[in-house]
Amino acid sequence: MRIKEKIEEIEGYLSELSDIIPGNFEKYKDIKTKAACERYFEKIIGAVVDLSFLLIKEKGFKIPEEDKAAFDILSEERIISREISEKLKEAKGMRNIIAHEYGKIDDEIVFHSITEELEKDVSEFIKSVKEVLKGV
């Protein structure tokens, strides 16, 4: 099943990211460390969006027009909480800023997100998806 493979992919990325996250912001500012962390952030959020669409398709929900709307649909269908939906939409926005370099990237905000929020929010998302899959 593609959904389970996508979950494993995300969990792998989270594990790989946790291996390279520096302990403080000064070490994060190293160009190679920062680039590697940002790339994993992009890959994780991209895979979370893919997983959202796979689940929406599997459940026969309305296909969203844009990526961020997938989180709203999953929230409306009570798959994920409104809070996780909002956090993942924010992460998707940050991912776009990093990927497309819109304006100046605030390294402190990215570092905080990677060290304090990303793993917790994505793990909660995966837990919710796994709960739904128990019935499949």
C-alpha positions as CSV (number, residue, x, y, z in Angstrom):
1,M,0.0,0.0,0.0
2,R,1.4,3.4,-1.1
3,I,0.2,5.0,2.2
4,K,2.3,2.8,4.4
5,E,5.3,3.2,2.1
6,K,4.9,7.0,2.3
7,I,4.7,6.9,6.1
8,E,7.9,4.8,6.2
9,E,9.6,7.4,3.9
10,I,8.6,10.3,6.2
11,E,9.7,8.4,9.3
12,G,13.1,7.7,7.6
13,Y,13.5,11.4,6.8
14,L,12.7,12.4,10.3
15,S,15.3,10.0,11.7
16,E,17.9,11.2,9.2
17,L,17.2,14.8,10.1
18,S,17.4,14.1,13.9
19,D,20.9,12.7,13.2
20,I,22.2,16.0,11.8
21,I,20.3,18.6,13.8
22,P,22.9,20.7,15.7
23,G,22.4,21.4,19.4
24,N,22.3,25.1,19.0
25,F,21.7,27.9,16.6
26,E,25.4,28.9,16.2
27,K,26.2,25.4,14.9
28,Y,23.1,25.5,12.7
29,K,24.4,28.6,10.9
30,D,27.2,26.5,9.3
31,I,26.3,26.7,5.6
32,K,26.4,22.9,5.0
33,T,24.4,22.1,8.2
34,K,21.8,24.7,7.4
35,A,21.5,23.5,3.8
36,A,21.1,19.8,4.9
37,C,18.5,20.7,7.5
38,E,16.5,22.8,5.1
39,R,16.6,20.1,2.5
40,Y,15.2,17.5,4.9
41,F,12.6,20.0,6.0
42,E,11.5,20.3,2.3
43,K,11.5,16.5,1.8
44,I,9.5,15.9,5.0
45,I,6.8,18.4,4.2
46,G,6.7,17.4,0.6
47,A,6.1,13.8,1.6
48,V,3.5,14.9,4.2
49,V,1.6,16.6,1.4
50,D,1.9,13.5,-0.7
51,L,0.6,11.4,2.1
52,S,-2.3,13.7,2.6
53,F,-3.4,13.4,-1.0
54,L,-3.0,9.6,-0.9
55,L,-5.2,9.4,2.1
56,I,-7.8,11.8,0.6
57,K,-7.9,9.7,-2.6
58,E,-8.1,6.4,-0.6
59,K,-11.0,7.7,1.5
60,G,-12.8,9.2,-1.5
61,F,-12.8,12.8,-0.1
62,K,-13.0,15.8,-2.4
63,I,-9.6,16.4,-4.1
64,P,-8.3,19.9,-3.0
65,E,-7.3,22.5,-5.5
66,E,-4.1,23.4,-3.7
67,D,-1.7,21.5,-1.4
68,K,-2.5,23.4,1.8
69,A,-6.3,22.7,1.4
70,A,-5.5,19.0,1.8
71,F,-4.9,19.6,5.5
72,D,-8.2,21.5,5.8
73,I,-10.0,18.5,4.3
74,L,-8.4,16.0,6.6
75,S,-9.3,18.3,9.5
76,E,-12.9,18.6,8.3
77,E,-13.1,14.8,8.0
78,R,-11.8,14.5,11.5
79,I,-8.7,12.6,10.5
80,I,-6.4,15.3,12.0
81,S,-7.0,18.0,14.5
82,R,-7.6,21.6,13.5
83,E,-4.4,22.5,15.3
84,I,-2.2,20.0,13.4
85,S,-3.9,21.2,10.2
86,E,-2.9,24.8,10.9
87,K,0.7,23.8,11.9
88,L,1.2,21.7,8.8
89,K,-0.1,24.6,6.6
90,E,2.4,26.9,8.2
91,A,5.2,24.3,7.6
92,K,4.1,24.0,4.0
93,G,4.3,27.8,3.7
94,M,7.8,27.8,5.2
95,R,8.8,24.9,2.9
96,N,7.8,27.0,-0.1
97,I,9.8,29.9,1.1
98,I,12.9,27.7,1.6
99,A,12.4,25.8,-1.7
100,H,11.7,28.9,-3.8
101,E,13.7,31.4,-1.8
102,Y,10.9,33.9,-1.6
103,G,12.4,36.9,0.2
104,K,14.9,36.5,3.0
105,I,14.8,33.2,5.0
106,D,14.8,33.8,8.7
107,D,17.3,31.2,9.9
108,E,16.2,31.5,13.5
109,I,12.6,30.7,12.6
110,V,13.6,27.7,10.5
111,F,15.9,26.4,13.2
112,H,13.2,26.7,15.8
113,S,10.7,24.9,13.6
114,I,13.1,22.1,12.8
115,T,14.2,21.6,16.4
116,E,11.0,22.3,18.3
117,E,8.0,21.6,16.1
118,L,8.6,19.6,12.9
119,E,9.1,16.1,14.4
120,K,6.3,16.5,17.0
121,D,3.7,17.8,14.5
122,V,4.6,15.3,11.7
123,S,4.6,12.4,14.2
124,E,1.2,13.5,15.4
125,F,0.0,13.6,11.8
126,I,1.4,10.1,11.1
127,K,-0.2,8.8,14.3
128,S,-3.6,10.1,13.1
129,V,-3.2,8.6,9.7
130,K,-2.2,5.2,11.2
131,E,-5.4,5.3,13.4
132,V,-7.5,5.7,10.2
133,L,-5.6,2.9,8.5
134,K,-6.5,0.5,11.3
135,G,-10.0,0.5,9.9
136,V,-8.8,-0.2,6.3
